[in-house]
Every structure is written in C-alpha cells, then in structure tokens.
Amino acid sequence: MTITLDTLKENINAYLDTFDQRDISPSTFTLYTRNLSHMLHFFEHDLKKEKISPGDMLSFKDYVVKTYKNMTAINMLGTANRFFRFIRAEDFCVDNIKKEEPDCPPDILTKEEYRKLLAVSAREDSKLYYIIRTFACTGINYSDLEFITVEAVHEGYAIARRRDKQWTIIISRNLQKILLQYCAENGIHNGIIFSGRGNNKIIDRGYICRQLKVFGSMVHIDECKLTTRGLRLYFSRTFLESEKDVMELNELLGNKIYSSHQLLPSRSIEEKSRALSRLEL
C-alpha cells in the first residue's frame, strides 16, 4: 500500500478541519498541526519521495527517536498514528516508544521558592507575575487560560468546558483583586486576560516556560520545578495541606475521577473561594 504526497496533504488538511467541530484547546491544535507538518516535511524533503509506504513510516520513527526528546517523540508518533487511523490506513501506524520514567518524582516548589519567584517576576516582568499567581491560585492547566476572562473574574468563577467534561474554576477573592488590578492597568475590559498574538487565543506556552526558567535561575530554583505543571502541583500540595480533601481537589482540578466517588454534596462556590483565599497563594 502506498499514499502519494498530494493525497497525504489533502488528508492532513481534512483531518485538521475536523478539529473545528471538536472542542479542543488552541495549543492542542497547534501541536497536531506542527507534528503533521514535521512528518510531511520528512517525507518530502528528507526522503524525497512522491509516494510513501509503511516502511517509510519506520524511517520517520527512527528519525524522530534520534532527533527529538522522549516526550516530543512520543507526541509526534502518537499524532501520526491517530492521523493514519483517521484515514483508515492502519498499516502506516507504528509502535510508539516508551515514556522514560524519571529517576525520582518531580520536586515541588517550596513556599519560600514560590515567594522568591513572585518577587523576581514582579520586578522583571509583571505579566508573568500575574500569570504565575493565576496558575498557583487555581491549579489550572496551561490550556485552561482561555477560560480566565474578565467576565469570569468579576463572577468569581469560570465554567470550563473540554470535550465531554465541564467543571468550575474557582477564582478566589484574593485572585479577583489581583487580576482586576492587572486588567485596569492594561486596559483589558473583556474577554481573555492573557491573550496571545495572531490567531492564538492565549499567550504562548513557550514564553511562559522561558520566563519561568530565566527568573527561577536568578533566585536559584531548580529548573525542573519551573513549569506550569509545577505550579499546578504547588497548588495541589498547598490545598491538601490546608483542606485535606482529595475529592474536592480533584473537583477543583477538573479531574473526572471525583464524580463517581463523591459521597457528600460539594461546597458552594463561595465556600470554596474562601478556602482558596486562606491558602494565601
């Protein structure tokens, strides 16, 4: 079985068009687009072929494994496999590689390190300061920044929707004051607060990660702690130390696991907001 490059390009465009009918984040769409572009570029410019076969996918796998880091390679091959299953060309799917397990669990920011990170970001880059506070005060993922709007801040919560999942992001009184101050200073009156350039709904992930590492190095914080996930972990640990409620933490994080195990009614938005304010994040 072979597929011409022209057919491959048409199928990739058709596959990406289906994302318009699906509720995915802009960052996920960008990732899929970039991964498939890399694959197409490899066939067209590295292999210089007009038709590709399943054997060429094995060559692409070898190239990806040798060229990219473990998680990037896993994402690229996973995207390719999902694409080929979409066009019913399963013969082109390849076995993905295994995720490399870290030698030890990821470290989490200490309270002192978090304070240092806030201090240096407030001095060097006020936008990052407010972004850090948003992640650490809510426990959201990067892609959930699109739900942090001016309107949501005024309400004190945001309704987040992703595919078949819906959850409430609590914006505590403390974070409300902080973000309303940022909006007032920057003339943001509606919509997404941390918006991106061009067609991107939210600010670029790369910018956030780069700035976190730059400022973290200035105050001697281990680089492995300086990610948006690291801030989510910091929120989770701080919440559990204070509230000791795993079920409510899963609810706040938007994890599905809590729904089938919830025995008691969850607290109101106002009660959760007060609890988060007590964390002093």
URRAHU-V284769 format. One record per residue. N is the residue number from 1. OMEGA is omega in whole degrees, 0 to 359 (999 if undefined). Layout:
# URRAHU-V284769
n->N omega->OMEGA
n->N omega->OMEGA
This chain:
# URRAHU-V284769
n->1 omega->177
n->2 omega->177
n->3 omega->178
n->4 omega->179
n->5 omega->179
n->6 omega->178
n->7 omega->179
n->8 omega->180
n->9 omega->179
n->10 omega->181
n->11 omega->177
n->12 omega->178
n->13 omega->179
n->14 omega->180
n->15 omega->180
n->16 omega->178
n->17 omega->180
n->18 omega->181
n->19 omega->177
n->20 omega->180
n->21 omega->181
n->22 omega->184
n->23 omega->177
n->24 omega->181
n->25 omega->177
n->26 omega->181
n->27 omega->178
n->28 omega->178
n->29 omega->179
n->30 omega->179
n->31 omega->180
n->32 omega->180
n->33 omega->181
n->34 omega->181
n->35 omega->180
n->36 omega->176
n->37 omega->177
n->38 omega->180
n->39 omega->180
n->40 omega->179
n->41 omega->180
n->42 omega->180
n->43 omega->187
n->44 omega->188
n->45 omega->179
n->46 omega->178
n->47 omega->181
n->48 omega->181
n->49 omega->175
n->50 omega->176
n->51 omega->179
n->52 omega->180
n->53 omega->177
n->54 omega->177
n->55 omega->178
n->56 omega->176
n->57 omega->176
n->58 omega->176
n->59 omega->178
n->60 omega->179
n->61 omega->179
n->62 omega->180
n->63 omega->182
n->64 omega->182
n->65 omega->182
n->66 omega->189
n->67 omega->189
n->68 omega->175
n->69 omega->188
n->70 omega->184
n->71 omega->177
n->72 omega->179
n->73 omega->178
n->74 omega->180
n->75 omega->182
n->76 omega->180
n->77 omega->177
n->78 omega->177
n->79 omega->179
n->80 omega->180
n->81 omega->179
n->82 omega->178
n->83 omega->182
n->84 omega->174
n->85 omega->179
n->86 omega->181
n->87 omega->177
n->88 omega->176
n->89 omega->186
n->90 omega->179
n->91 omega->182
n->92 omega->180
n->93 omega->180
n->94 omega->175
n->95 omega->179
n->96 omega->180
n->97 omega->182
n->98 omega->177
n->99 omega->178
n->100 omega->180
n->101 omega->179
n->102 omega->180
n->103 omega->179
n->104 omega->179
n->105 omega->181
n->106 omega->176
n->107 omega->179
n->108 omega->177
n->109 omega->170
n->110 omega->178
n->111 omega->180
n->112 omega->179
n->113 omega->178
n->114 omega->179
n->115 omega->178
n->116 omega->180
n->117 omega->177
n->118 omega->183
n->119 omega->182
n->120 omega->179
n->121 omega->177
n->122 omega->181
n->123 omega->188
n->124 omega->187
n->125 omega->187
n->126 omega->180
n->127 omega->180
n->128 omega->177
n->129 omega->182
n->130 omega->177
n->131 omega->178
n->132 omega->180
n->133 omega->180
n->134 omega->178
n->135 omega->186
n->136 omega->182
n->137 omega->184
n->138 omega->183
n->139 omega->183
n->140 omega->170
n->141 omega->178
n->142 omega->185
n->143 omega->181
n->144 omega->178
n->145 omega->180
n->146 omega->179
n->147 omega->179
n->148 omega->182
n->149 omega->177
n->150 omega->181
n->151 omega->180
n->152 omega->180
n->153 omega->178
n->154 omega->180
n->155 omega->183
n->156 omega->177
n->157 omega->177
n->158 omega->174
n->159 omega->181
n->160 omega->179
n->161 omega->179
n->162 omega->183
n->163 omega->183
n->164 omega->184
n->165 omega->176
n->166 omega->177
n->167 omega->182
n->168 omega->174
n->169 omega->182
n->170 omega->176
n->171 omega->187
n->172 omega->179
n->173 omega->180
n->174 omega->181
n->175 omega->176
n->176 omega->182
n->177 omega->182
n->178 omega->184
n->179 omega->177
n->180 omega->176
n->181 omega->179
n->182 omega->180
n->183 omega->180
n->184 omega->181
n->185 omega->185
n->186 omega->176
n->187 omega->179
n->188 omega->187
n->189 omega->180
n->190 omega->176
n->191 omega->183
n->192 omega->183
n->193 omega->181
n->194 omega->185
n->195 omega->180
n->196 omega->179
n->197 omega->176
n->198 omega->183
n->199 omega->181
n->200 omega->180
n->201 omega->184
n->202 omega->183
n->203 omega->186
n->204 omega->179
n->205 omega->182
n->206 omega->179
n->207 omega->182
n->208 omega->183
n->209 omega->179
n->210 omega->182
n->211 omega->178
n->212 omega->183
n->213 omega->179
n->214 omega->183
n->215 omega->177
n->216 omega->179
n->217 omega->181
n->218 omega->180
n->219 omega->171
n->220 omega->174
n->221 omega->180
n->222 omega->185
n->223 omega->183
n->224 omega->179
n->225 omega->192
n->226 omega->176
n->227 omega->176
n->228 omega->176
n->229 omega->178
n->230 omega->177
n->231 omega->176
n->232 omega->177
n->233 omega->179
n->234 omega->176
n->235 omega->184
n->236 omega->181
n->237 omega->181
n->238 omega->179
n->239 omega->182
n->240 omega->179
n->241 omega->183
n->242 omega->189
n->243 omega->178
n->244 omega->182
n->245 omega->183
n->246 omega->181
n->247 omega->180
n->248 omega->176
n->249 omega->178
n->250 omega->178
n->251 omega->180
n->252 omega->181
n->253 omega->181
n->254 omega->178
n->255 omega->183
n->256 omega->190
n->257 omega->187
n->258 omega->191
n->259 omega->184
n->260 omega->182
n->261 omega->183
n->262 omega->181
n->263 omega->182
n->264 omega->177
n->265 omega->180
n->266 omega->180
n->267 omega->180
n->268 omega->178
n->269 omega->180
n->270 omega->179
n->271 omega->178
n->272 omega->179
n->273 omega->179
n->274 omega->180
n->275 omega->180
n->276 omega->178
n->277 omega->181
n->278 omega->182
n->279 omega->179
n->280 omega->178
n->281 omega->999
